[in-house]
Amino acid sequence: MVQRPITLYGIPNCDTVKKSRAWLAQHGVAVEFFDFKKRGVPADHLQRWIAAAGWETVLNRRGSTWRTLDAAAQAAVVDAASARALLLAHPSAIRRPVIEWGDAARAVTVGFVPGDWLARLSTSRS
């Protein structure tokens, strides 16, 4: 079992979040789930995710929320600041899940990346 606190941010009915939570449970990882659909996106955390992963990674341009935005709103997202504003207004446009690994470096991953996660878990168990 990983000793560090891990927080998974997402939406409970998202298939990728469900798959991620199941994968982590299979690997014995205790996870605190943060539902940003109900609780909103913590602005300071969003800033950290963008700094760690890049706004292009955090913004989900393939999801239904992005596709429902009008062309002007989409075209207005040109940098980290404009992406942050859009993501605060439309949390469902965040690529999911976002995981804060709880280590001293405050590592963040965005999306379902089991290979990366397995490496992180192996390192933390050493």
Beta strands, then each sheet from edge to edge (+ up, - down):
strand 1: 6-10
strand 2: 31-35
strand 3: 98-100
strand 4: 108-110
sheet 1: 2+ 1+ 3- 4+
end
